[in-house]
Amino acid sequence: MQSRRTFLTVTANAAAFAAASCAPTQPGAERSTSQSATQDFVGDGSKRRILLRGGVVLSLDPKVGDFEKADVLIDGKKIAQIAATIAPDGAEVVDCSGTIVMPGFITTHHHQYEAIQRSIIADGLLAGAWPQETYLSVVQNIWTAGRITDPANPGKVIWDLGRVPYDPEDCYISQLVACLSEISQGITTGTDTSQANHTPEHTDAMIKGLMESGRRTVFAYSGGINRSDQGIPFEFPGAMNDVTKGIGRLAKTYFSSKDQLVTLGFAGGPIAAFDGAPYTGWQLGRAFGASMHNHVVGNPMGIVNAAADTRNGMDWSGVTVIHATRWEDMPQAQIGSESSGYPSGNRSKAWEIVRDSGAHVSIANLIEMQMRHGMPPFQEALNHGILPSLSPDVDTNMTTDPFSLMRGAFCLQRALANDLAFPESNPGGLPVPQLLTSRQVIEMATIAGAAANRILDKVGTLTPGKEADIVVLDARNINTWPMNNVPG
């Protein structure tokens, strides 16, 4: 009998090939093929040549342009050429007529260890409901921490399993399931905002799962459950100049090169890295070459205070703030009076800091709407000249499907903006903001995601010289044909 690990490894290879072979998704969904250039189908790092012939090419690179019909040549793991016609010259030819050839989708925040808890609280909230129906109680308490705490007093433990429910192998399986399911959906790059680093063995298992999946991923090293008082080893977050534990150990063991599919991120914040530390979490992460990935839900002062601490620097281009909901300087409704309402009026110092520092914003729009984080802040981001990236966040409540994320973003911003066009909805005469376009939300799911993960020089557009993280969408399906508008 196969072990769970062997089964998942074999399944990984089979799923990757199936995705590359145009396997259909669920009824009513787009059919897609997706494959990182390091997988067998589109190059394993050798000089294998693949010619994607005759598809509609949506490069998203203004210098390259888009093509009604063109060929894309892949040489090894790189995009070598995009042109109307390219001679095969010994390359393996893939007929892409009737398809859209475009960059792979990129997400920027996902707790992948929760994949095996998929849909466990499909109707649940973040917090505030009956304790057994919330993300904090069911997912974070019972199935992550192995205990239940009093909602009114989180320090009071009501029930304790005596250990975390996840074994390291469960974390490994979760990572494979998450990566392979997203590869089949066309998400060739993701960010695992891990929160299951309970022991070094759990962390090592998760990193191994990511690496063995073959998908491009940022491993954003986050916390876990500290049971060191029970004799269980715990190493998060590590310390400056220490390569024996925490982030230093991971950097030395797994992330010695920037040119690899799995790269290092860190969820340490802009405050003391740990109790008594003379340096911030950002300083610690940067010392080991990590990008920063921080949740900031309803806490604009966290951003303001981070900027006031000179240790965090002024260049936040390596920082991605997640959610960014409820950042108003003064309390206000999303649509209010002319002087303080949506989409203009009240200032937000936090948004101004993020804009001026060059930080990136990741919006988990489906989860934020469903779980009560606050209104997804697309308009605030756009008002400050920021194109946010998109994230699925958690499998426990909602789909990770990139088309749902894009359509959700598109329709939400338009719903709020379009409602202002009617006097009965907008008696104060607030201006109607510019409406999002289909192409802009695609750019959120590709270009903005690549920039937030610090890999825009590698992926995010179809550009000769970049790596061939490509999806091919089959537009011949009866649910999408005729293809009258490619971004649409």
N, C-alpha and C positions, 0 to 999 in steps of 0.2 A: 504494500500500500504506500502511495506517495505521501510524504509529509506535506503540511500546508505550504511550507517554504518552496519545496520542489514543484508543487502544483502551480503556485503563483509564478515561479520563474518560467516554467513551460508556457503558461498562459500568456505571459508577457510577450514572448516571441511570437506566439500565434496571433495575439491581438494586434501587434505592430504590423504584421504582414497583412492581416485582414483589413486594417485601416488603409494601408497603402493600395489595397486591391479594390477600392470603391465599395466596401461593404455598406449596405444601407443602414441608417439609424432607425429610430422608432417611427412608426407610421405618422405621416404628417410633418415630419421634421426634414430639414435639408439633408441630403446625402453628402457626405464629405470624405475626402481622403486626406490624411495628414501624416507626416513623417519627418522627424528631425533628420538632418543630413548625415548624422552619425549612425543611423540605423542602416541595415543592409539594403533597403529598397532604394534609397537615394544617395548611397555612398557611405562607406565605412572609414573614410579618411584616406583611402587609396585614391588613385586617379581613375576610378570608375566614372564613366560619363553617361549622363541621362539627358535626353532631350524631351521636354514637355512640349508637344506640338499642337499648334492650332487652337489654343484656348483664348478666351477673353482675358487679357492680362491687366489686373488692377495692381500696379506696382506701388502706389501711394507715394512714390518719389517724384516730385515735380520735375527733377532734372531728367528722369528716365521717361516719365509720361505713362499714360495708359494706352492700351491697344485693343481695338475691336477684335483683332485676331493676330496672334504672334506666337513665337517660339521662345522658350526659356531653356538655356543650356546650363546644366549643372556639371561641374568638373570636380570630382572628389566631393568635398563637403561645401564647396563654394559655388555661388552663382557666377558663371563665366560670361554670359552674354544674354541679352534680350533684344530681339529684332523681329521684324515681320516674317522673315524666313531665314533659317539657319540650316546649313548642310549637316546631315547627321555625322559624317566623318567618323564612322565606327561607334557612335553613341547608341545606347539602347533608347529606342523611340517609344514614348507613351502618348497615345492618341488622346488629346484633351479637347477635342472638338465638342462644343456644347457645354463646356464647363467654364468656371471662373477660376483663374489661377491667381493667388494672392498671398500675402504674408500670413504666416501662422498667427493665431490669436494669442494674446499675452495677458495674463491676469497678474495681479500684484498683491494678493492677500488671501490666504486660504489655510485654514487649520486642517491639514490633510490627515492628521491622525484620527480625526472624527469620521473618516469615510465609512468605517464599518458601523457607525451609528446613524447611517443615512436615514433621514425622514423619521427619526425617533420621536421628535416633537414637532411635527409638521404644522400644528396649530399653536405652538408655544410662543411665548414672548421672551424678551431678554431678561426681564425681572418684573416684579410688581404684581404678578398674578398668584394664584394658589401655589405654594412652594413646589409642588411636584409637577407643575406644568411649565416651568421656565428653563431657559438655557442655563442659568446660573445654578439651579438646583439639580436638574436631571443630568445635564451634560458635564458641567464643571464640577459639581459636587459628587454625585453618585458614580458616574462612569469615568470620570477623570481622577478625582481625588480619592474615591472610595470612602466617602463619608458624607453626612448631611449636617449642615450647620443651621443655626437659627437665623432666619432672614432678618429678624430685628436685631440680632447680635451675632454677626458672622464669626466672632471669636469663640462662640459657644458651640461645641460639637454635640449634636443630638445622637448620632449613630456613626460608628467607625468600623469599616471592614477590617482594618488593621494592615492594609496594603493597598496599593493602587490596583484597579481591576486589570489594567493592561499589562501583559507580559511584553518584553522586548519584541518577540515574534509577532504579536498583535500590531505593534507599531510598524514593523516591517511590512506586514500584509496591508495595512491601511495605506502606507505610502505607495505601494504598487497599485492598489485598487484606484486610488485617487489619480495617480499619474496616467495609468492606462485608460481609465474612463475619459479623462480629459484629452488625451491624444486622439481617441476615437471621435471626440467632439470638435477637433481642430485646434485645441489649445496646446500649442507646441511648447510654450514657456509659462511657468507659474512661479509664485512665491509661496513657499510653505512657512507660514507664520506658526512655527511649531510651539506647542505648549505641553508637550509630553516628555520633557527632558527630566524624568524622575530620577534616573540613575545614568551613569556613563553608558551602561549597556543599552538602555532605551535610546539614547542619543545615537550611538553607533548603529543600531538597527535601523533607525529612520534614515540616516544618511546612506546606508547600504541600499535600502529600498529605493531611494531617489536615484542613486547611481545605476542600479541594475535595471531601472525602468527604461533608461535610455532617453528620457525627456530632459530638456533644459529647465533647470529649476534653481531659484535662490533659496537656500536653506537659512531662514531667518531664525537664528538660535534664540529661543525664548525660554521661559521658566518651566518648571514642573512642580511636583509636590515634594516638598522637603520633609522627609521622614528620617532625617539623620539622628534625631533623638531616639529612634527605634533601632539604630545601628545600620540603617540602610544608607549607602553612599549617595551623596548629592554634591554636584560640582558647579552648578550655575551660580554666578555668571563667569567665574574665573577672576583673574587679577592681572594688573599690568606687569609685563615682563615675566609672566609665569606661563610656561608652555606645558606644564604637567597636569593642569586641570582646566575645565571650562573652555571658554572661547580660545584661549591660547593653545590648549591641547588640540582642539578641532582644527585650528588654522595650520598647525604644524603637521598634523596627521593626514588631513584630507584636502586642504585647500592651499597647497604650495604654489599652484599656478592659477593665473587669472584666465588662462585660455583653456577652460574645461567646461563641460556642460553644467555641472552643479557648482555653484559659487556660494560664498559665505555672506550672510546678512546677520543682523543682530537686533534684538528687541530691547536692548538696554536703553533707558531713557536719558533725557538731558538733565537728570538729577544725579545725586551720588550713586555710583555704580553699585554699591552695597553699603550697609550701615557703617559709617566711619570712613568711607573711602574719600580721599582728597581729590578725586577726579570723577567726572561724570561717566554715565554709561556710554554716551557718544564718544568721549575720549577713549574709553576702553575699546570699543568696537573699531574705531578708526585706527587705533594702534595695531590692530591685527588685520587691517585691510577690508573690513566689513562695511556694507551699506547698512543704514539705519531704517528700522520699520517700527513705527510706534502708533498704537491706538490712541486717538484723541477724540473721545465721545463726550460732547457737552462740556468740554473743559478748555475754553479759550485761554484762561489764565495759565494753563500749562505751557502754551506757546509763548505767551507774553513773558513768563518767568524764564523760559529757556533762552529767549533772546537777551534777557537782561544779564544772564550769566556769561561772562566773557570767555569762560572755558569752552563754551560750545561753538565759538567762532561765528563769523558772519556768512560763510559759504555753507549753505545747507543743501547743495546739489546732490549730496549722497543720502539725503533724508527723504523718506516717504511717510507722510502722516495719513493715517487710516481713519475713515469715516468723516471726520471734520464736521460733525453735525452740531447744531445749536451753538454757533460761535458769535452770536450777536453781542455787542457791547451792552445793550439794554434789552430787557425782555420785550418781545414783539411777536405777533403772529406772522405767518408767512405772507399773508395778504392783510395789510392793515391800512392805516390812514395815509394820506398823501405825504405827510411829513416823516413818517416812521415806518412805512410799509414796504412790502415787496414790490418791485425788485430793486429799488434804490431808496436812499434816505439814511437809515441808521448805519453808522460805521461799524467796522469790525477790525480792531487792532490786530487780532490774530491772523485774519486773512491778509492784511497788509504786510505783516511780517513774513508770512509764507511766500507771498508774491515776491517781495523784495529780496529774500534770501535765496531764491531759486529752488526751494523745496518742491517736492512732488506730492500730489494728492491722490489717494485711492478711495473710490466710492463704491461701497457694496450696496448698490441701490435696492436690489430685491430684498436682501436681509434687513436693511435699514427700514424699509417700508413695512415689512412683515413683522419684525421683532420689536419695533418701537425704540429705535435708536434716535429718531428725529427725522425730519424731512431730508432726504438725500440732497446735498448742497450743490447741485449742478449750477444753479443760477448764480450763487455766490462765487463759485470757482470761475465761471465765465465772466462775471462782472469784474473780476480781478485779473483777467487775461490768462487764466490757467486752464489748460485742457486736462481734465482729470483722467486717470486710468480707471479700469473697472475690476471688481473682485467678486468672486462667489462667496467668500467668507467661510460659511459652514454648510456641510452636507446635511446636518441634523434637521434643518428646517426647509431648505429650498434647493432648487436645481443649480448646478454649476454651468449649465448650457450657455455658451457665449452669445447665442442669438437671443436668448431670453434677457441676458444682461444688456445687450445693445438696444433691443426693442423697448425694454423697460426704461432705460435712460432717455431714449428718444421720445417716448410717449409721456413720461412724467414731466419733463421740462416743457413740452408743448402744451400739456394739459393746464399747468399753472399759468403759462404765458397766454395761451389762447383764451382762458377765462376772463382775462383783463380786457378783452375786446368788447365785452358786453356791459353796457351801463348798469344793468341790474346786479352784476357781479363786481363792478368797479365804480362805485358812485363817486369816488375821489378823483377819478380821471388819471390814475397812474399810467405811465407809459407801458406799452406792450414791448417786452424785450425781443431781440432778434431770436428767431426760432432755430433750434438745432436742425441740422441736415443729416441725412442718412450717412453721408460720407464722414461727417464729423464724429459720429458715434463709432464708425469703423476705425477711425484714427485713434479714438480713445482705447479701443481694444487691440491696437497694434502699436502705433508710434508712441503714444503716451505710456503704454505699458513697458515698452522697451526702454524708454528714457528713465522711468521710475526704477527699473531694475539695473540701470547703468550698463545696458548692452545695446544701445541704439547704434553703436558703431558695428555691431555684429548682425542684428536682426531688426525686424520691425517694418522694413520696406523691402521690396524686391529691387535690389541694387547690385550690379556687378561688383564682385569683391566681397559682398556680405555672405554670410552662411545661409545655406539653402533650407531654412525653416519655412516650408511652403505648405499651404493647403490648396486642394483642388475641389471646388464645390460643383457638384453635378446639377446643372440647371435644367437638365432634360426631364426631371421628375415632373409628373403631372401637377404636383402641388406648387411648382415654381414656374413652369413654362406657360406662356412665352416670356423670354427674358427681354423685357422692354426697357428696363432701367437697371443697370448693373449694381450700383451701390444700394438701390432700393430693394 
